Amino acid sequence: MRRAGGCVLRGMKKNIVSQPVQHSRPPLERMHRIHQRLHAGEYPNATTLAAELEVSTKTIQRDLDFMRDRLALPIEFDFVRNGYYYTEEVAAFPTMQITEGELFALVVAEKALEQYRGTNFEKPLLSALQKIAASLPETISFSFGQLDKAISFRTRAEPLLNLEIFRILADAATRRQQLELLYRKPGAPTPERRVVDPYHLANINGEWFLFAFDHLRRDLRTFLPVRILSARPTGKTFEQPKRFSLDERLKGSFGVVAGHGQYQVVLHFEPAVAHFIREKRWHDSQQLRDLPDGGVEMRLHLSSLVEVQRWVLSWAGHCKVMASPELVESVRNAAGKISANHPPSGPTAG
């Protein structure tokens, strides 16, 4: 690992450590101190180590167990000398080995945390990164030419989440707590009260969705947290059905809208946009085929046409629906409404 100026891991620690500093020493530092005593042949025991490191004897015992079982250090207890020792020579305390590429990925991950700022995922994510950073030697550094200016994460349309409501949803999904929601449906004059069993919170393409069993509809429904005006636990708990699988539910959807249909969709993209289609995997079922004119054909197997219709329209006429007939009709009707809302402008008065 080269040592150079620029983005140093200590700087990364400064970015990610936003929580109060704990008074006790980090576990790795304690274990390194224990190693030094064992390596010196001093035969320390849990009581003397606990007093020296200002922790409980149970903590020391856990450290010793970890050193022996996970770090494979040859530690045994000598009942005659009433202390621990190494049964064979240990050249050095095991340290984490990390490549420059892995360190770079770690810093990028820290920058990606921006989308979780303020949510209740922020604290455990920061804590995990803090522990990883604390376990690395202070001398590790790397230079990527002002990384902060080189890499960023941006969202064009960021949902305006109520963070307190989001916290309640996440806690309820984790603890299997039933909720009463005040939910605003698009176009509805007044919000509705729903009693739900929150199964899963998912971030899909940068937007959060709550998958929950709706007791009013007696079915699994998808809710947008941004549309939830209030949420409170009912005091009841629930058992999530073993058959629930988010992957299975979204298998035939183009995004998050799942249906019960079986649609074979065929799309033809003109050469002007074909390279954009080839650059991404838009759906698990997609099959691409180059067309003679330089365009590309995409085949999809979908259970709903709602989201793919909007996607087709987003290509501004550079995408032609070859199948299914239902999608052809849907796109034609939507295009007609767009045309009707944008009539040709009349002659400008002189």
C-alpha positions in Angstrom: 0.0 0.0 0.0 1.6 3.3 -1.0 1.6 6.3 1.3 0.6 9.4 -0.4 -1.3 12.6 0.0 -4.9 13.0 -0.9 -7.7 11.0 0.7 -6.3 9.4 3.8 -8.3 6.8 5.7 -8.0 9.0 8.8 -9.9 11.6 6.8 -12.5 9.0 6.0 -12.9 8.2 9.7 -13.5 11.9 10.3 -16.3 11.8 7.7 -18.0 8.7 9.0 -17.6 9.1 12.8 -20.6 11.2 13.7 -21.5 9.4 16.9 -20.1 10.1 20.4 -16.8 8.5 21.0 -17.0 5.5 23.4 -15.0 5.6 26.6 -13.8 2.1 26.4 -11.0 1.0 24.0 -12.1 -0.5 20.7 -12.1 -4.3 20.7 -9.1 -4.6 18.3 -7.0 -2.3 20.5 -7.8 -4.3 23.6 -6.9 -7.6 21.9 -3.6 -6.1 20.7 -2.8 -5.1 24.3 -3.7 -8.6 25.4 -1.4 -10.0 22.7 1.5 -7.8 23.9 1.1 -9.2 27.4 0.9 -12.8 26.2 3.8 -12.3 23.8 5.9 -10.9 26.6 5.2 -14.1 28.7 3.6 -12.2 31.6 0.8 -14.8 32.1 -2.0 -12.3 32.6 -5.5 -13.5 33.7 -8.9 -12.1 33.0 -9.0 -10.1 36.3 -5.7 -8.3 35.8 -6.5 -7.6 32.2 -9.9 -6.3 33.0 -8.5 -3.9 35.6 -5.8 -2.7 33.3 -8.1 -2.1 30.3 -11.0 -0.8 32.4 -13.6 -3.4 31.1 -15.4 -6.4 32.7 -13.8 -9.8 33.0 -16.6 -11.1 30.7 -15.4 -8.7 28.0 -11.8 -9.9 28.4 -13.0 -13.5 28.2 -14.9 -12.8 24.9 -11.8 -11.1 23.6 -9.7 -14.1 24.4 -12.2 -16.5 22.9 -12.2 -14.4 19.7 -8.4 -14.4 19.6 -8.2 -18.1 20.0 -11.2 -19.2 17.9 -11.4 -16.6 15.1 -7.8 -15.4 14.9 -6.3 -18.9 15.5 -3.9 -17.7 18.1 -2.5 -20.5 20.3 -3.9 -19.4 23.7 -4.2 -21.7 26.7 -4.6 -21.1 30.5 -1.8 -22.2 32.9 -3.4 -23.2 36.2 -0.1 -23.2 38.0 0.8 -19.6 37.0 -2.9 -18.6 37.0 -2.7 -16.9 33.6 -2.9 -17.2 29.9 0.0 -17.8 27.6 1.0 -18.7 24.0 1.7 -22.4 23.5 4.0 -21.6 20.5 5.8 -18.6 19.1 3.6 -15.9 17.6 5.5 -13.6 15.3 2.9 -10.8 15.1 -0.7 -10.0 15.9 -2.9 -10.8 12.9 -4.0 -7.6 11.1 -6.6 -7.0 8.4 -5.2 -7.2 4.9 -6.8 -4.9 2.4 -5.9 -4.0 -1.1 -6.0 -0.5 -2.5 -9.0 -1.4 -4.7 -10.9 -2.6 -1.6 -10.0 0.6 0.3 -11.2 2.6 -2.7 -14.5 0.7 -2.7 -14.9 1.3 1.1 -14.6 5.1 0.6 -17.1 5.0 -2.3 -19.5 3.1 0.0 -19.1 5.8 2.6 -20.1 8.4 -0.1 -23.1 6.3 -1.1 -24.4 6.6 2.4 -25.7 10.1 1.5 -29.0 8.5 0.4 -29.5 7.1 3.9 -28.7 10.3 5.9 -31.4 10.9 8.4 -33.0 7.4 8.1 -32.6 4.9 10.8 -30.3 2.9 8.5 -27.6 5.7 8.9 -26.4 4.8 12.4 -25.8 1.0 11.9 -24.2 1.7 8.5 -21.9 4.3 10.0 -21.1 2.0 12.9 -20.1 -0.8 10.5 -17.8 1.5 8.5 -16.4 2.9 11.7 -15.5 -0.5 13.0 -13.8 -1.5 9.7 -11.9 1.8 9.6 -10.8 1.4 13.2 -9.3 -2.0 12.5 -7.0 -0.7 9.8 -3.5 0.6 10.6 -3.3 4.4 10.8 -0.6 4.5 8.2 -2.7 3.2 5.4 -3.5 5.9 2.9 -4.1 6.3 -0.8 -4.4 9.0 -3.4 -7.1 9.2 -6.1 -6.8 12.8 -7.0 -9.2 14.5 -4.7 -11.7 11.7 -4.4 -14.4 14.0 -3.1 -14.4 16.0 -6.3 -14.1 12.9 -8.5 -17.1 10.8 -7.3 -20.6 11.7 -6.1 -24.1 10.2 -6.0 -27.0 12.2 -7.2 -30.7 11.7 -7.5 -32.7 13.8 -9.9 -36.1 13.4 -8.2 -35.5 12.6 -4.5 -38.6 11.5 -2.5 -39.5 13.9 0.4 -39.6 11.4 3.2 -40.9 12.1 6.6 -38.0 10.6 8.6 -40.1 9.9 11.7 -42.7 8.0 9.7 -39.9 6.1 7.9 -38.4 5.1 11.3 -41.7 3.8 12.5 -42.1 1.7 9.3 -38.6 0.3 9.5 -39.0 -0.6 13.2 -42.4 -2.2 12.6 -41.1 -4.3 9.6 -38.2 -5.4 11.8 -40.2 -6.2 14.9 -43.3 -7.6 13.0 -45.6 -4.9 14.5 -49.0 -4.2 13.0 -49.5 -0.5 12.0 -52.4 1.8 11.3 -51.6 4.2 8.4 -53.2 7.4 7.2 -52.5 6.9 3.5 -53.0 9.4 0.7 -53.8 7.8 -2.6 -53.1 9.8 -5.8 -56.2 11.6 -6.9 -58.2 10.7 -3.8 -60.0 13.7 -2.1 -59.2 12.5 1.4 -56.6 10.1 2.9 -57.7 6.6 4.0 -57.0 4.7 7.2 -55.4 1.3 6.6 -54.4 -1.4 9.0 -51.4 -3.2 7.6 -48.8 -5.9 8.5 -45.5 -4.4 7.1 -43.5 -7.2 5.6 -40.7 -5.5 3.8 -39.2 -2.1 3.1 -37.3 -1.9 -0.2 -35.3 0.7 -2.1 -36.0 0.2 -5.8 -34.3 2.4 -8.3 -33.7 5.0 -5.6 -37.2 5.1 -4.3 -38.6 3.5 -1.1 -41.6 1.1 -1.1 -43.4 -0.7 1.7 -44.8 -4.1 0.9 -47.5 -4.9 3.5 -50.6 -7.0 4.0 -53.6 -4.7 3.8 -56.3 -5.9 6.2 -59.0 -3.8 4.4 -58.2 -5.2 1.0 -57.2 -8.6 2.4 -54.2 -8.7 0.1 -50.6 -7.8 -0.2 -50.2 -4.2 -1.3 -47.4 -1.8 -2.1 -47.3 1.6 -0.3 -45.1 4.6 -0.9 -43.8 5.9 2.4 -43.9 9.5 1.0 -47.7 9.2 0.8 -48.1 8.0 4.4 -49.3 11.0 6.5 -49.2 9.1 9.8 -48.3 5.7 11.2 -48.8 4.2 14.6 -48.5 0.7 16.1 -51.8 -1.0 16.9 -50.2 -3.0 19.7 -50.6 -6.2 17.8 -47.9 -8.3 16.2 -48.0 -10.7 13.2 -46.1 -13.6 11.7 -44.9 -13.1 8.1 -46.0 -15.9 5.8 -43.2 -18.2 4.8 -44.4 -18.1 1.3 -43.7 -14.3 1.0 -40.9 -13.6 -1.4 -40.2 -10.1 -2.7 -38.1 -11.5 -5.5 -41.0 -13.8 -6.6 -43.6 -10.9 -6.3 -41.5 -8.6 -8.5 -40.4 -11.3 -10.9 -42.8 -10.3 -13.6 -43.0 -6.6 -12.9 -41.1 -3.9 -14.9 -40.5 -2.1 -11.6 -42.7 -2.5 -8.5 -46.2 -2.9 -10.0 -47.0 -6.6 -10.0 -49.9 -8.1 -11.9 -51.5 -11.4 -12.8 -51.1 -11.3 -16.5 -48.7 -13.0 -18.9 -47.5 -10.6 -21.5 -44.9 -11.3 -24.2 -43.6 -7.8 -25.0 -41.5 -7.1 -28.1 -40.0 -3.6 -28.6 -38.0 -2.2 -31.5 -35.6 0.7 -30.7 -34.3 2.9 -33.5 -30.5 3.2 -34.1 -30.4 6.6 -32.5 -31.2 5.1 -29.0 -30.1 1.5 -29.5 -26.8 2.0 -27.7 -28.6 3.1 -24.6 -30.6 -0.1 -24.6 -27.5 -2.3 -25.0 -25.7 -0.5 -22.1 -28.1 -1.7 -19.3 -30.0 -4.7 -18.1 -33.5 -3.4 -17.9 -35.3 -6.6 -16.8 -34.3 -10.1 -15.8 -36.3 -11.6 -18.7 -34.9 -9.3 -21.4 -33.5 -10.8 -24.6 -31.8 -8.5 -27.1 -31.4 -9.0 -30.8 -29.6 -6.6 -33.3 -31.8 -5.4 -36.1 -30.5 -5.0 -39.7 -30.9 -1.2 -39.6 -28.7 -0.8 -36.5 -31.5 -0.8 -34.1 -32.2 -3.4 -31.4 -35.1 -5.6 -30.5 -36.0 -6.3 -26.9 -38.2 -9.2 -25.7 -39.7 -9.2 -22.2 -42.0 -11.5 -20.2 -44.1 -9.3 -17.9 -47.1 -9.6 -15.5 -48.1 -6.0 -15.8 -48.0 -3.3 -18.6 -48.4 -0.2 -16.4 -44.7 0.7 -16.0 -43.4 -0.5 -19.3 -46.1 1.7 -21.1 -44.6 4.8 -19.4 -41.1 3.6 -20.2 -41.9 3.2 -23.9 -43.4 6.7 -24.0 -40.3 8.1 -22.4 -38.3 7.3 -25.5 -40.1 10.1 -27.4 -41.1 8.0 -30.4 -37.8 6.1 -30.8 -39.4 2.9 -29.5 -42.1 0.9 -31.4 -44.2 -1.7 -29.7 -44.4 -4.8 -31.9 -46.2 -6.9 -29.2 -48.3 -7.4 -27.1 -51.6 -6.0 -28.6 -52.6 -4.7 -25.2 -49.4 -2.6 -24.9 -49.8 -1.3 -28.5 -53.3 -0.1 -27.6 -52.2 1.4 -24.3 -49.4 3.3 -25.9 -51.5 4.6 -28.8 -54.2 5.9 -26.3 -51.6 7.6 -24.2 -49.9 9.1 -27.2 -53.3 10.4 -28.4 -53.8 12.2 -25.1 -50.3 13.7 -25.3 -51.1 15.0 -28.8 -54.4 16.4 -27.7 -52.8 18.3 -24.9 -50.3 19.8 -27.3 -52.2 21.1 -30.3 -50.3 22.9 -33.0 -49.7 26.5 -32.2 -51.6 29.0 -34.5 -50.0 31.7 -36.6 -48.3 34.4 -34.6 -50.2 37.7 -34.9 -48.2 40.4 -36.7 
